[in-house]
Amino acid sequence: MKRIIFNKTGRIILPVLFVLTILINISLGSVRIEFKDIFTSIFEDSNIHFLIWRLRFPRVLMSIITGSALAIVGSVFQSIMKNPLVDPYLIGTSAGAGFGAVMALYLISSLNVSVSVPIFSFVFALLASLLTIALARKKDVIPITHLILSGVLISTVFSSGTILLINFSHRSLTNVYVWLFGSLSGITYEDLLFPFLVTILFLLFAYIKNGELDAMALGEDEAKILGVEVEKLKWILYIFGSFTISVIVSKTGIIGFVGLIIPHASRLVVGSRHKYNLIGSAIIGGIFLSFADTISRTVVAPIEIPVGVITSFVGAPLMFILLKRGGKG
């Protein structure tokens, strides 16, 4: 089972699973669409064509990209910090990225200052992460409870700053929900390319380093004996991961708990070796968030629930279970 992703069965099952995920999530919504209509509408100039290929399809693709990115970064962060409760959402990375994105939008729309949304998002994502670690560090150790409490504190500060900026820019309460709880509404094909490229590059880099990540899991001293440049690798992955999160958040807002729960699910399915876990996290994360987004837009249709609310309902109980187990992955 640990090698199902790479064996012959896996090479058949996974493409089929991805296609089914896309088809199911395209078909579901306030307007139910039959599978056959999805294919017959490709060359039509109709309302169904617009609904499927202009509204739902790019949204489903973005949900897969976002879920994969959050899960991969969560898996890597848990490994380099040797803490199974680390998540970009919990340690403030997502909140910082959201604040940076909203600040950039505020400067652009209210003050007519030309700035880059992804760059602002990245700078504040990294700042929030570093502040969380600095507050949680006790000598050379970062206790789990200290990390969680520091992450909550930093997330609260940056989330409050986000609300303040939105109020300054006179945006509606709906925009607050988008940035604090995440939304994939309004995604277009133009929004897909950059997040996809960044996610693929981060996955490839982490995958190339899978052996070194496995060595670090044994302990930093053991990894150094094996020739791993531990501190250098940790900082590269940490900065690259923060950048990946910032790109995602700048498009979708803050979506919590995906980076916490999916790496654990992946370990149960494919094992803890990073060669398998990284790919497993990407696949399971994409599928999970795609279905979570479909639930968010269908459960009380035509009203749309922020997708982060759905992921929190799943992630919060699991986090409680992990805390009761003492943070053991």
URQUI-V594202 format. One record per residue. N is the residue number from 1. OMEGA is omega in whole degrees, -180 to 180 (999 if undefined). Layout:
# URQUI-V594202
n = <N | N>
omega = <OMEGA | OMEGA>
This chain:
# URQUI-V594202
n = <1 | 2 | 3 | 4 | 5 | 6 | 7 | 8 | 9 | 10 | 11 | 12 | 13 | 14 | 15 | 16 | 17 | 18 | 19 | 20 | 21 | 22 | 23 | 24 | 25 | 26 | 27 | 28 | 29 | 30 | 31 | 32 | 33 | 34 | 35 | 36 | 37 | 38 | 39 | 40 | 41 | 42 | 43 | 44 | 45 | 46 | 47 | 48 | 49 | 50 | 51 | 52 | 53 | 54 | 55 | 56 | 57 | 58 | 59 | 60 | 61 | 62 | 63 | 64 | 65 | 66 | 67 | 68 | 69 | 70 | 71 | 72 | 73 | 74 | 75 | 76 | 77 | 78 | 79 | 80 | 81 | 82 | 83 | 84 | 85 | 86 | 87 | 88 | 89 | 90 | 91 | 92 | 93 | 94 | 95 | 96 | 97 | 98 | 99 | 100 | 101 | 102 | 103 | 104 | 105 | 106 | 107 | 108 | 109 | 110 | 111 | 112 | 113 | 114 | 115 | 116 | 117 | 118 | 119 | 120 | 121 | 122 | 123 | 124 | 125 | 126 | 127 | 128 | 129 | 130 | 131 | 132 | 133 | 134 | 135 | 136 | 137 | 138 | 139 | 140 | 141 | 142 | 143 | 144 | 145 | 146 | 147 | 148 | 149 | 150 | 151 | 152 | 153 | 154 | 155 | 156 | 157 | 158 | 159 | 160 | 161 | 162 | 163 | 164 | 165 | 166 | 167 | 168 | 169 | 170 | 171 | 172 | 173 | 174 | 175 | 176 | 177 | 178 | 179 | 180 | 181 | 182 | 183 | 184 | 185 | 186 | 187 | 188 | 189 | 190 | 191 | 192 | 193 | 194 | 195 | 196 | 197 | 198 | 199 | 200 | 201 | 202 | 203 | 204 | 205 | 206 | 207 | 208 | 209 | 210 | 211 | 212 | 213 | 214 | 215 | 216 | 217 | 218 | 219 | 220 | 221 | 222 | 223 | 224 | 225 | 226 | 227 | 228 | 229 | 230 | 231 | 232 | 233 | 234 | 235 | 236 | 237 | 238 | 239 | 240 | 241 | 242 | 243 | 244 | 245 | 246 | 247 | 248 | 249 | 250 | 251 | 252 | 253 | 254 | 255 | 256 | 257 | 258 | 259 | 260 | 261 | 262 | 263 | 264 | 265 | 266 | 267 | 268 | 269 | 270 | 271 | 272 | 273 | 274 | 275 | 276 | 277 | 278 | 279 | 280 | 281 | 282 | 283 | 284 | 285 | 286 | 287 | 288 | 289 | 290 | 291 | 292 | 293 | 294 | 295 | 296 | 297 | 298 | 299 | 300 | 301 | 302 | 303 | 304 | 305 | 306 | 307 | 308 | 309 | 310 | 311 | 312 | 313 | 314 | 315 | 316 | 317 | 318 | 319 | 320 | 321 | 322 | 323 | 324 | 325 | 326 | 327 | 328 | 329>
omega = <-177 | -178 | -176 | -179 | -173 | -180 | -174 | 179 | -179 | -179 | 176 | -174 | -172 | 175 | 178 | 180 | 179 | 180 | 179 | 178 | -180 | -178 | -178 | -176 | 172 | -175 | -176 | 179 | 178 | 172 | -179 | -178 | 178 | -180 | -177 | 180 | 178 | -178 | -178 | -178 | -175 | -174 | 179 | 172 | -172 | 177 | 179 | 177 | 180 | -179 | -176 | -167 | 178 | -178 | -172 | -175 | 178 | 178 | 178 | 178 | 180 | 178 | 178 | 178 | -178 | 179 | 178 | -178 | -179 | -179 | 180 | 180 | 177 | 179 | -179 | 179 | 178 | -178 | -175 | 177 | -179 | -177 | -176 | 179 | 178 | -180 | 179 | 179 | -174 | -178 | 172 | -178 | -179 | -180 | 177 | 178 | 178 | 178 | 180 | 179 | -180 | 177 | 178 | 178 | 178 | 179 | -179 | -172 | -174 | -176 | 179 | 177 | -179 | 180 | 179 | 179 | 180 | -179 | 177 | 180 | -180 | -178 | -178 | 173 | 179 | 179 | -180 | -180 | -179 | 178 | 179 | -180 | -180 | 180 | -176 | -174 | 176 | -169 | -180 | -176 | 175 | 180 | -177 | -177 | 178 | -179 | -179 | -179 | 178 | 178 | 178 | -180 | -178 | 178 | 180 | -180 | -177 | 176 | 176 | 177 | 178 | 179 | -180 | 179 | 179 | 177 | 178 | -178 | 176 | 176 | -175 | 179 | 178 | 179 | 177 | 179 | -180 | -175 | -178 | -177 | 173 | 176 | 176 | 180 | 176 | 179 | 177 | 179 | -180 | -179 | -169 | -166 | -175 | 176 | 179 | -179 | -179 | 180 | 180 | -180 | 179 | 178 | -180 | -180 | -180 | -180 | 177 | -178 | -173 | 179 | 179 | 176 | 175 | 179 | 179 | 179 | 177 | -177 | -176 | 179 | 178 | 179 | 179 | 178 | 180 | 176 | 180 | 174 | -168 | -175 | 179 | -179 | 180 | -177 | 177 | -180 | -178 | -180 | 179 | 179 | 178 | 178 | 178 | 179 | -178 | 179 | 180 | -177 | -180 | 179 | -169 | -170 | -173 | 178 | -171 | 167 | 179 | -180 | 177 | -169 | -174 | 177 | 177 | 178 | 180 | 179 | 178 | -175 | -172 | -180 | -173 | 179 | -174 | 178 | -179 | -174 | -180 | 179 | 178 | 179 | -180 | -177 | -177 | 179 | 179 | 180 | -178 | -176 | 177 | 178 | 177 | 179 | 178 | 176 | -177 | -177 | -178 | -170 | 176 | -179 | 10 | 176 | -179 | 178 | 175 | -174 | 178 | 176 | 179 | -179 | 179 | 178 | 179 | -172 | -176 | 177 | 179 | 177 | 178 | 179 | 179 | 179 | 178 | 178 | 179 | 177 | 180 | -178 | 999>
